[in-house]
Amino acid sequence: MHRRRPPRAPARAYTLIEVLIVVSILGLAATLLIPSLSRTGILRVQAAVRTIVADVTFAQADALAYQDRRAVVFFPDENRYLLCDVNGTELDLDNDVLFHPDGPGQRYDVTLSDKLFGGAVIESADFDGDAVLVFDEMGGPVETLDGDTPGVGGEIVVNGSGQQFTISIEPYTGRVTVERTSDGEGGE
C-alpha cells in the first residue's frame, strides 16, 4: 500500500518589494549615522577645550580655597600644560606640580596629544607676554609669580578638526570664556 504524503507548504520567499523596503531603511539609517560619526573629532576637540577651561577654573578655585598662589604653565610646542603650586619667584617644574591621581606620575600634567582629544592642538597661550597664567590668593590673575600687579588676562588658542577656539581669561576677575573664532585649518 502506498502512503500518501501530506501536501507540502509552499516555500516562503521574500518579494522584491520587501527587499527594496529593507534596503531603503538601511540606506536611510546609514545616511543619518555617517554624518554623526564624522563629528566625533569635533566633539573630542571640544572636550579638550572644556578640559582646559575646567583645569584653569580649578587652579583659580584652588588658589582661593587654600589662600595660596597657583599657576597654569602652558607648553604649546609640546601641546601640554601643568598646574603648579607657586612657592616663590620661580617654578620648580619637578616639585611644584600639583597632585592628580590620574595624571602621569600622579602629577597634574595634561597632554592634548592623547587620542582622547582628537588631535586638538594648543596653538598659543599668552598671559602678560608669557605662557604662564598665575592666580593670586583671591583667585585673580596677576602679572608675576610673586607680584601683586593685576594681570591683563590673556588667551589660549586651540585648533582641531577644522575648528579654532579662543579661551579668554579676563583681568581682575579671572572669568573664563570660550569662543569659536574660526573654522581653523585642515578639517577632518
PyMOL commands that set and color helices and strands:
alter all, ss='L'
color gray80, all
select helices_A, chain A and resi 16-38+40-66+76-78+104-106+115-117
alter helices_A, ss='H'
color red, helices_A
select strands_A, chain A and resi 70-75+80-85+109-111+121-127+132-135+141-142+154-160+163-169+176-182
alter strands_A, ss='S'
color yellow, strands_A
deselect
rebuild
show_as cartoon
